[in-house]
Amino acid sequence: MNENGNKDIVYGDLIVFGTNGELPGGNKRRRRSSFTLRRRIKANGVKPSEEHKILTHPSDCEAYNSKDHHSVSYTLQKKVVVVPYVHDENTDMFQIGRSTEEQIDYVVMDIMPGSSIPNHQNKNQQPQQSTISRFACRIVCDRKPPYTARIYAAGFDSSMNILLGEKAPKWQAERGVMDGLTTNGVLIMQPESGFNLKCEQRSWKEASVCGNMFSLRSSRSAPKSGEKLDNADNILKDGTLIDLCGTTLLWRSYMNNGDTMPVANPHNIDLLIYNLNQERPQCPVGLSTLAFPGRSRAMQVSEFDRKKQPWVYLTCGHVHGWIDWGECGEDERICPLCRSEGKYVPLWIGSEPAFYVDTGVPSHCFVPCGHICSERTAIYWSKTTLPHGTQAYAAACPFCATTLDGDPGYRKLIWQKPLD
């Protein structure tokens, strides 16, 4: 039960890809690394009415001017079509975007690759100009079982309106119904069998303002939509990725809507760290005992922790303590055990439980960032490609959004056990 005595129904969580449990600069109010969608005390969902108003300018429409009525306005060459939206007592609506205005439930920001790695050069950097829409998308959840969640492009602004300007793709569909896409688009990727060990990914698709699904445009902001996908839906299944052109969100859902509970939780991660440290791994050269800081201290590594910090040679996977010799090139060193040459980076625990497929032993690390996790989790994300730039797609570490190097993009770790 919540504080108002109502049953607390959780629809699911949104987790920002590339944040290891905390945004750069910290989690603050509506701007956080994750956001939980709960059933509201009173339904706030809306749905389109069958009425369409054709005007010469949207300001001519009472529905557009009034803050008591939601509407979507489609600007065409010589007219504006306004579709009023009416209250839907059976759904809850959650809005997501870059704007900090009060109608946005979850404020998102551009994520720079590597910004969640302690002491990383991109830790506090932000892009000069964000590509995320101020009112990027909305998620509408059924208030009754099975609590289905659906995603739609664009969110309503302070005037309770969605305005698709002349440059946004838009069209009149069957029976005169209007629909359109936002400038940079809202893309989703639904796993074939949910968020599990099968690693069966599906292709990316684009969601429209009305929730229809389309194949990708020729480029991210192309003026023409892709082909309509009649067999696809906009339902958020556990493990669905949502890309907002600047940030990517992972949807994790719960048992109350038919999906399985996420297998990992903060306690699991703490236990993994504890078990790793209990093994007392050693540096095979300095014979010092290595250890990982707990999740709460991972982003504020002390000088004492740095002396225990495990490092890895990414070419071979041998784990050492800090070694300040063996340089063979820019950012490259020679492994003292096998003489292989390659990058030498510190290892970090993947602290965000939502990115874990299972709670197996953290036996592998992503290349080149050094975040460690279970083998199955590493395989899953190495086979998952995300939008990269305007047209490219690439796999990335879920904990820091760094693009993976090589094939398969991860490395098995070789630990030195204590000699005693």
DRENVOKOL-731015 format. One record per residue (C-alpha): residue number from 0; residue in three letters; x negated, y negated, z negated. Coordinates in nm, 4 decimals. Layout:
N
   num   residu          X          Y          Z
   NUM      ALA          X          Y          Z
...
% end
This chain:
420
   num   residu          X          Y          Z
     0      MET     0.0000     0.0000     0.0000
     1      ASN    -0.1142    -0.3539     0.0674
     2      GLU    -0.0858    -0.6500    -0.1695
     3      ASN     0.2718    -0.7120    -0.0547
     4      GLY     0.3879    -0.3600    -0.1377
     5      ASN     0.4117    -0.2487     0.2272
     6      LYS     0.2490     0.0638     0.3653
     7      ASP    -0.0928    -0.0300     0.5025
     8      ILE    -0.1033     0.0946     0.8615
     9      VAL    -0.4365     0.0539     1.0392
    10      TYR    -0.4104     0.0527     1.4176
    11      GLY    -0.7860     0.0650     1.4703
    12      ASP    -1.1149    -0.1223     1.4553
    13      LEU    -1.2992    -0.3351     1.7101
    14      ILE    -1.6783    -0.3243     1.6760
    15      VAL    -1.9116    -0.5566     1.8645
    16      PHE    -2.1595    -0.3549     2.0705
    17      GLY    -2.5198    -0.4427     1.9875
    18      THR    -2.4537    -0.5473     1.6273
    19      ASN    -2.5888    -0.3116     1.3663
    20      GLY    -2.3207    -0.3851     1.1068
    21      GLU    -2.3727    -0.7624     1.1009
    22      LEU    -2.3734    -1.0513     1.3461
    23      PRO    -2.6915    -1.2543     1.3903
    24      GLY    -2.6511    -1.5235     1.1270
    25      GLY    -2.4143    -1.3099     0.9201
    26      ASN    -2.0461    -1.2115     0.9225
    27      LYS    -1.8203    -1.5071     0.8507
    28      ARG    -1.4402    -1.5037     0.8323
    29      ARG    -1.2926    -1.4326     1.1774
    30      ARG    -1.6386    -1.4122     1.3375
    31      ARG    -1.7631    -1.0699     1.2359
    32      SER    -1.9359    -0.7628     1.3760
    33      SER    -1.6104    -0.5675     1.3339
    34      PHE    -1.2401    -0.6424     1.2996
    35      THR    -0.9629    -0.4204     1.1638
    36      LEU    -0.6174    -0.4399     1.3240
    37      ARG    -0.3445    -0.3755     1.0664
    38      ARG     0.0332    -0.3729     1.0963
    39      ARG     0.1571    -0.7211     1.0166
    40      ILE     0.4170    -0.7991     0.7533
    41      LYS     0.6332    -0.9493     1.0279
    42      ALA     0.6125    -0.8575     1.3951
    43      ASN     0.4593    -1.1262     1.6175
    44      GLY     0.4574    -0.9422     1.9515
    45      VAL     0.5957    -1.0958     2.2704
    46      LYS     0.7059    -0.9529     2.6044
    47      PRO     0.7851    -1.1128     2.9420
    48      SER     1.1425    -1.2051     3.0160
    49      GLU     1.2960    -1.1372     3.3554
    50      GLU     1.3387    -1.5083     3.4154
    51      HIS     1.0949    -1.6913     3.6457
    52      LYS     1.0794    -2.0706     3.6832
    53      ILE     0.9359    -2.2134     4.0057
    54      LEU     0.8041    -2.5688     3.9624
    55      THR     0.5839    -2.8227     4.1340
    56      HIS     0.3791    -2.8607     3.8120
    57      PRO     0.3761    -2.6590     3.4868
    58      SER     0.4428    -2.9695     3.2727
    59      ASP     0.7894    -2.9826     3.4262
    60      CYS     0.8868    -2.6666     3.2409
    61      GLU     1.0316    -2.6820     2.8898
    62      ALA     0.8952    -2.3335     2.8191
    63      TYR     0.5457    -2.4557     2.9051
    64      ASN     0.5616    -2.7681     2.6891
    65      SER     0.7254    -2.6096     2.3861
    66      LYS     0.5067    -2.4559     2.1164
    67      ASP     0.8049    -2.2443     2.0135
    68      HIS     0.7989    -2.0339     2.3294
    69      HIS     0.5230    -1.8291     2.4870
    70      SER     0.4799    -1.8428     2.8637
    71      VAL     0.2413    -1.7523     3.1445
    72      SER     0.1919    -2.0032     3.4267
    73      TYR     0.0608    -1.8970     3.7674
    74      THR    -0.0709    -2.1878     3.9759
    75      LEU    -0.0281    -2.1232     4.3492
    76      GLN    -0.1048    -2.3537     4.6429
    77      LYS     0.2191    -2.5486     4.6469
    78      LYS     0.4033    -2.4333     4.3375
    79      VAL     0.3740    -2.3067     3.9818
    80      VAL     0.5558    -1.9953     3.8663
    81      VAL     0.6223    -1.9897     3.4919
    82      VAL     0.7200    -1.6643     3.3207
    83      PRO     0.8661    -1.7168     2.9707
    84      TYR     0.7819    -1.4574     2.7055
    85      VAL     1.0260    -1.3606     2.4311
    86      HIS     0.9780    -1.2190     2.0827
    87      ASP     0.9325    -0.8421     2.0536
    88      GLU     1.0158    -0.7118     1.7060
    89      ASN     0.8616    -0.3735     1.7865
    90      THR     0.5018    -0.4888     1.8438
    91      ASP     0.2159    -0.6791     1.6820
    92      MET    -0.0130    -0.8972     1.8910
    93      PHE    -0.3805    -0.9697     1.8210
    94      GLN    -0.5728    -1.2265     2.0223
    95      ILE    -0.9469    -1.2188     2.0919
    96      GLY    -1.1701    -1.4873     2.2382
    97      ARG    -1.4503    -1.7376     2.1965
    98      SER    -1.2205    -2.0141     2.0678
    99      THR    -1.2061    -2.0794     1.6939
   100      GLU    -0.8476    -2.2083     1.7129
   101      GLU    -0.6126    -2.0487     1.4635
   102      GLN    -0.4183    -1.8409     1.7163
   103      ILE    -0.7350    -1.6359     1.7859
   104      ASP    -0.7430    -1.3476     1.5381
   105      TYR    -1.0941    -1.2277     1.6229
   106      VAL    -1.3571    -1.4807     1.7321
   107      VAL    -1.6303    -1.3227     1.9454
   108      MET    -1.9647    -1.4563     2.0603
   109      ASP    -2.2248    -1.3693     2.3232
   110      ILE    -2.4636    -1.0999     2.2032
   111      MET    -2.8281    -1.1288     2.3054
   112      PRO    -3.0023    -0.7902     2.3423
   113      GLY    -3.2274    -0.7218     2.0437
   114      SER    -3.0681    -0.9852     1.8187
   115      SER    -2.9825    -0.7266     1.5506
   116      ILE    -3.3454    -0.6045     1.5200
   117      PRO    -3.5223    -0.7556     1.2154
   118      ASN    -3.7910    -1.0080     1.3116
   119      HIS    -3.7002    -0.9784     1.6803
   120      GLN    -3.7707    -1.2786     1.9029
   121      ASN    -3.4026    -1.2906     2.0146
   122      LYS    -3.2663    -1.2684     1.6596
   123      ASN    -3.1347    -1.6259     1.6415
   124      GLN    -3.1160    -1.7089     2.0126
   125      GLN    -2.7873    -1.7866     2.1842
   126      PRO    -2.7164    -1.8352     2.5560
   127      GLN    -2.6948    -2.1978     2.6651
   128      GLN    -2.3523    -2.1441     2.8200
   129      SER    -2.1137    -1.8686     2.7165
   130      THR    -1.9418    -1.6568     2.9799
   131      ILE    -1.6754    -1.5336     2.7354
   132      SER    -1.3315    -1.6877     2.7865
   133      ARG    -1.1948    -1.9042     2.5046
   134      PHE    -0.8785    -1.6925     2.5174
   135      ALA    -1.0197    -1.3685     2.6557
   136      CYS    -0.7596    -1.0999     2.5883
   137      ARG    -0.4841    -0.9743     2.3647
   138      ILE    -0.4101    -0.6339     2.2146
   139      VAL    -0.0484    -0.5348     2.1528
   140      CYS     0.0212    -0.2489     1.9097
   141      ASP     0.3474    -0.0584     1.8596
   142      ARG     0.4658    -0.0967     1.5008
   143      LYS     0.6103     0.2557     1.4996
   144      PRO     0.4358     0.5922     1.5463
   145      PRO     0.2239     0.6785     1.7335
   146      TYR     0.1132     0.3121     1.7005
   147      THR    -0.0066     0.2877     2.0604
   148      ALA    -0.2424    -0.0051     2.1303
   149      ARG    -0.2555    -0.1680     2.4749
   150      ILE    -0.4854    -0.4350     2.6129
   151      TYR    -0.3954    -0.7304     2.8366
   152      ALA    -0.6158    -0.9929     2.9994
   153      ALA    -0.5951    -1.3499     2.8630
   154      GLY    -0.4636    -1.4866     2.5363
   155      PHE    -0.2137    -1.7626     2.4583
   156      ASP    -0.3596    -2.1065     2.3823
   157      SER    -0.2492    -2.3641     2.1233
   158      SER     0.0518    -2.4497     2.3427
   159      MET     0.1451    -2.0778     2.3433
   160      ASN     0.0720    -2.0631     2.7145
   161      ILE    -0.1542    -1.8661     2.9462
   162      LEU    -0.2458    -2.0770     3.2482
   163      LEU    -0.3987    -1.9055     3.5498
   164      GLY    -0.5521    -2.1818     3.7597
   165      GLU    -0.6062    -2.1910     4.1347
   166      LYS    -0.9381    -2.0013     4.1218
   167      ALA    -0.8064    -1.7061     3.9205
   168      PRO    -0.6820    -1.4097     4.1291
   169      LYS    -0.3037    -1.3914     4.1159
   170      TRP    -0.0230    -1.2463     4.3245
   171      GLN     0.3456    -1.1624     4.3410
   172      ALA     0.3969    -0.7891     4.2949
   173      GLU     0.7011    -0.5659     4.3426
   174      ARG     1.0447    -0.7180     4.2726
   175      GLY     0.8862    -1.0638     4.2618
   176      VAL     0.6937    -0.9984     3.9369
   177      MET     0.3845    -1.2181     3.8993
   178      ASP     0.0491    -1.0869     3.7828
   179      GLY    -0.3148    -1.1956     3.7852
   180      LEU    -0.6682    -1.1611     3.6536
   181      THR    -0.8851    -1.3933     3.4490
   182      THR    -1.1907    -1.5579     3.6065
   183      ASN    -1.4570    -1.3216     3.4675
   184      GLY    -1.2196    -1.0354     3.3964
   185      VAL    -1.1458    -0.7938     3.1120
   186      LEU    -1.2990    -0.4543     3.1854
   187      ILE    -1.2342    -0.1295     2.9997
   188      MET    -1.3868     0.2179     3.0063
   189      GLN    -1.1864     0.5017     2.8510
   190      PRO    -1.3738     0.8233     2.7609
   191      GLU    -1.2303     1.1298     2.9353
   192      SER    -1.1763     1.3244     2.6122
   193      GLY    -1.2091     1.0583     2.3443
   194      PHE    -1.5142     0.9615     2.1433
   195      ASN    -1.6741     1.3014     2.0972
   196      LEU    -1.9664     1.5239     2.1868
   197      LYS    -1.8544     1.6030     2.5420
   198      CYS    -1.9994     1.2797     2.6820
   199      GLU    -1.7437     1.2735     2.9626
   200      GLN    -1.7313     0.9103     3.0674
   201      ARG    -1.4917     0.7524     3.3112
   202      SER    -1.5354     0.4597     3.5468
   203      TRP    -1.4797     0.0987     3.4457
   204      LYS    -1.1484    -0.0655     3.5365
   205      GLU    -1.0049    -0.4144     3.5084
   206      ALA    -0.6931    -0.5062     3.3110
   207      SER    -0.4522    -0.7704     3.4383
   208      VAL    -0.2453    -1.0258     3.2471
   209      CYS     0.0523    -0.7877     3.2675
   210      GLY    -0.1532    -0.4853     3.1623
   211      ASN    -0.1852    -0.3222     3.5038
   212      MET    -0.5145    -0.1558     3.5909
   213      PHE    -0.7312    -0.2277     3.8950
   214      SER    -1.0582    -0.1053     4.0391
   215      LEU    -1.3493    -0.3458     3.9964
   216      ARG    -1.3832    -0.6516     4.2156
   217      SER    -1.6766    -0.6837     4.4562
   218      SER    -1.8448    -0.9014     4.1928
   219      ARG    -1.7447    -1.0051     3.8430
   220      SER    -1.5690    -1.3318     3.9376
   221      ALA    -1.4719    -1.2561     4.2979
   222      PRO    -1.1439    -1.4286     4.4026
   223      LYS    -0.9867    -1.1036     4.5260
   224      SER    -0.8710    -0.8232     4.2959
   225      GLY    -0.9645    -0.4592     4.3346
   226      GLU    -0.7149    -0.1889     4.4292
   227      LYS    -0.4241    -0.1265     4.1913
   228      LEU    -0.4673     0.2031     4.0059
   229      ASP    -0.1195     0.3518     3.9689
   230      ASN    -0.2410     0.6523     3.7673
   231      ALA    -0.4365     0.4448     3.5130
   232      ASP    -0.3048     0.2825     3.1963
   233      ASN    -0.4133     0.0075     2.9572
   234      ILE    -0.3858     0.2211     2.6422
   235      LEU    -0.6808     0.1977     2.4042
   236      LYS    -0.7988     0.5496     2.3256
   237      ASP    -1.0577     0.6221     2.0579
   238      GLY    -1.3975     0.5264     2.2004
   239      THR    -1.2666     0.2831     2.4639
   240      LEU    -1.5139     0.0093     2.5551
   241      ILE    -1.3881    -0.3429     2.6296
   242      ASP    -1.6195    -0.5803     2.8153
   243      LEU    -1.5467    -0.9540     2.7995
   244      CYS    -1.8426    -1.0739     3.0131
   245      GLY    -2.0858    -1.1673     2.7374
   246      THR    -1.9889    -0.9202     2.4696
   247      THR    -1.8638    -0.5612     2.4646
   248      LEU    -1.6281    -0.4183     2.2020
   249      LEU    -1.5853    -0.0564     2.0948
   250      TRP    -1.2343     0.0544     1.9928
   251      ARG    -1.2137     0.3141     1.7147
   252      SER    -0.8649     0.4366     1.6245
   253      TYR    -0.7248     0.6458     1.3428
   254      MET    -0.5275     0.9586     1.2644
   255      ASN    -0.1954     0.7776     1.2421
   256      ASN    -0.1886     0.7401     1.6215
   257      GLY    -0.3048     1.0877     1.7128
   258      ASP    -0.6777     1.0191     1.7353
   259      THR    -0.9264     1.1778     1.4995
   260      MET    -1.0849     0.9790     1.2193
   261      PRO    -1.4359     0.8493     1.2882
   262      VAL    -1.6748     1.1132     1.1577
   263      ALA    -1.9286     0.8696     1.0161
   264      ASN    -1.8819     0.6119     0.7406
   265      PRO    -2.1179     0.3919     0.5359
   266      HIS    -2.1615     0.6667     0.2754
   267      ASN    -2.2737     0.9091     0.5474
   268      ILE    -2.5378     0.6635     0.6693
   269      ASP    -2.6616     0.6022     0.3146
   270      LEU    -2.6901     0.9792     0.2673
   271      LEU    -2.8842     1.0169     0.5926
   272      ILE    -3.1322     0.7495     0.4797
   273      TYR    -3.1627     0.9123     0.1363
   274      ASN    -3.2265     1.2577     0.2837
   275      LEU    -3.4871     1.1188     0.5256
   276      ASN    -3.6735     0.9473     0.2447
   277      GLN    -3.6508     1.2583     0.0228
   278      GLU    -3.8444     1.4497     0.2897
   279      ARG    -4.1353     1.2120     0.2177
   280      PRO    -4.2612     1.1840     0.5759
   281      GLN    -4.6249     1.0861     0.5998
   282      CYS    -4.8475     0.8936     0.8360
   283      PRO    -5.0745     1.1634     0.9829
   284      VAL    -5.3660     0.9158     0.9907
   285      GLY    -5.3356     0.7095     0.6737
   286      LEU    -5.1497     0.9853     0.4818
   287      SER    -4.9252     0.7190     0.3268
   288      THR    -4.5625     0.8082     0.2515
   289      LEU    -4.3145     0.6445     0.4877
   290      ALA    -3.9619     0.5309     0.3957
   291      PHE    -3.6616     0.3486     0.5381
   292      PRO    -3.4945     0.0602     0.3536
   293      GLY    -3.1280     0.1012     0.2614
   294      ARG    -2.8598    -0.0451     0.4884
   295      SER    -2.8099    -0.3528     0.2694
   296      ARG    -3.1818    -0.4382     0.2932
   297      ALA    -3.2445    -0.3399     0.6539
   298      MET    -3.2169    -0.6952     0.7882
   299      GLN    -3.4362    -0.8453     0.5117
   300      VAL    -3.7425    -0.6203     0.5179
   301      SER    -3.9907    -0.7142     0.2430
   302      GLU    -4.3685    -0.6990     0.2695
   303      PHE    -4.3632    -0.3870     0.0505
   304      ASP    -4.1148    -0.2196     0.2853
   305      ARG    -4.3294    -0.3083     0.5866
   306      LYS    -4.6164    -0.1066     0.4459
   307      LYS    -4.3844     0.1962     0.4387
   308      GLN    -4.2220     0.1214     0.7728
   309      PRO    -4.2280     0.4207     1.0113
   310      TRP    -4.3602     0.3437     1.3608
   311      VAL    -4.3407     0.5615     1.6702
   312      TYR    -4.5381     0.6076     1.9891
   313      LEU    -4.2540     0.6102     2.2408
   314      THR    -4.4368     0.8161     2.5034
   315      CYS    -4.4856     1.1198     2.2765
   316      GLY    -4.2592     1.0634     1.9738
   317      HIS    -4.5301     1.0933     1.7043
   318      VAL    -4.4306     0.8947     1.3946
   319      HIS    -4.6991     0.7023     1.2029
   320      GLY    -4.7338     0.4179     0.9597
   321      TRP    -4.8662     0.0861     1.0871
   322      ILE    -5.1921     0.1315     1.2792
   323      ASP    -5.3713    -0.1800     1.4032
   324      TRP    -5.6108    -0.0163     1.6468
   325      GLY    -5.5918     0.1818     1.9693
   326      GLU    -5.4746    -0.1005     2.1962
   327      CYS    -5.4883    -0.0065     2.5641
   328      GLY    -5.2872    -0.2840     2.7231
   329      GLU    -5.0166    -0.5392     2.6534
   330      ASP    -4.7875    -0.3981     2.3805
   331      GLU    -4.9344    -0.0509     2.4370
   332      ARG    -5.1474     0.1757     2.2222
   333      ILE    -5.3086     0.5200     2.2306
   334      CYS    -5.1541     0.7822     2.0011
   335      PRO    -5.4355     0.9142     1.7757
   336      LEU    -5.2823     1.2643     1.7761
   337      CYS    -5.2233     1.3377     2.1447
   338      ARG    -5.4003     1.0439     2.3152
   339      SER    -5.0888     0.9487     2.5131
   340      GLU    -5.0527     0.5824     2.6044
   341      GLY    -4.7386     0.3761     2.5671
   342      LYS    -4.5363     0.1376     2.3549
   343      TYR    -4.5701     0.1526     1.9774
   344      VAL    -4.2627     0.0179     1.7934
   345      PRO    -4.1129     0.0234     1.4410
   346      LEU    -3.8241     0.2600     1.3723
   347      TRP    -3.4902     0.1320     1.2403
   348      ILE    -3.1867     0.3164     1.1104
   349      GLY    -2.8708     0.2778     1.3160
   350      SER    -2.6562     0.1318     1.0365
   351      GLU    -2.3181     0.0850     1.2098
   352      PRO    -2.1191     0.4093     1.1493
   353      ALA    -1.8708     0.3442     1.4320
   354      PHE    -2.1382     0.4137     1.6940
   355      TYR    -2.2115     0.7657     1.5637
   356      VAL    -2.0636     1.0649     1.7442
   357      ASP    -2.1580     1.2935     1.4539
   358      THR    -2.3493     1.2864     1.1253
   359      GLY    -2.6365     1.5030     1.2391
   360      VAL    -2.9976     1.4504     1.1298
   361      PRO    -3.1448     1.1258     1.2718
   362      SER    -3.3927     1.3096     1.4922
   363      HIS    -3.4143     1.0825     1.7976
   364      CYS    -3.4734     0.7165     1.8737
   365      PHE    -3.3644     0.4964     2.1605
   366      VAL    -3.6330     0.3687     2.3975
   367      PRO    -3.7586     0.0948     2.3784
   368      CYS    -3.5949    -0.0514     2.0658
   369      GLY    -3.6670     0.2271     1.8128
   370      HIS    -3.3185     0.2628     1.6590
   371      ILE    -3.2792     0.6181     1.5320
   372      CYS    -2.9711     0.8399     1.5221
   373      SER    -2.8661     1.2012     1.5820
   374      GLU    -2.9473     1.3756     1.9088
   375      ARG    -2.5835     1.3947     2.0154
   376      THR    -2.5284     1.0252     1.9479
   377      ALA    -2.8386     0.9426     2.1532
   378      ILE    -2.7151     1.1601     2.4412
   379      TYR    -2.3678     1.0033     2.4348
   380      TRP    -2.4895     0.6452     2.4652
   381      SER    -2.7650     0.7279     2.7135
   382      LYS    -2.4911     0.8525     2.9478
   383      THR    -2.2670     0.5499     2.8918
   384      THR    -2.3301     0.2623     3.1317
   385      LEU    -2.2202    -0.0916     3.0465
   386      PRO    -2.1773    -0.3988     3.2672
   387      HIS    -2.5173    -0.5639     3.3052
   388      GLY    -2.5210    -0.8981     3.4856
   389      THR    -2.2589    -0.9684     3.7506
   390      GLN    -2.2690    -0.6384     3.9379
   391      ALA    -2.5138    -0.3943     3.7715
   392      TYR    -2.4438    -0.1258     3.5100
   393      ALA    -2.6950     0.0190     3.2653
   394      ALA    -2.7076     0.2259     2.9455
   395      ALA    -2.8035     0.0413     2.6262
   396      CYS    -2.8679     0.1040     2.2582
   397      PRO    -2.5344     0.0551     2.0770
   398      PHE    -2.7082    -0.0897     1.7694
   399      CYS    -2.8935    -0.3753     1.9435
   400      ALA    -2.7699    -0.3799     2.3084
   401      THR    -3.1250    -0.3384     2.4441
   402      THR    -3.1196    -0.1778     2.7891
   403      LEU    -3.2650     0.1736     2.7723
   404      ASP    -3.5906     0.2496     2.9485
   405      GLY    -3.6572     0.5603     3.1541
   406      ASP    -3.4724     0.8875     3.1687
   407      PRO    -3.3112     0.9949     2.9408
   408      GLY    -3.3600     0.6683     2.7453
   409      TYR    -3.4343     0.8277     2.4087
   410      ARG    -3.7171     1.0228     2.2464
   411      LYS    -3.7290     1.3118     1.9987
   412      LEU    -3.9213     1.2118     1.6851
   413      ILE    -4.2159     1.4216     1.5566
   414      TRP    -4.2583     1.3726     1.1812
   415      GLN    -4.5610     1.4639     0.9678
   416      LYS    -4.4412     1.6421     0.6525
   417      PRO    -4.6266     1.5868     0.3225
   418      LEU    -4.9342     1.8032     0.2850
   419      ASP    -4.8481     1.8953    -0.0731
% end
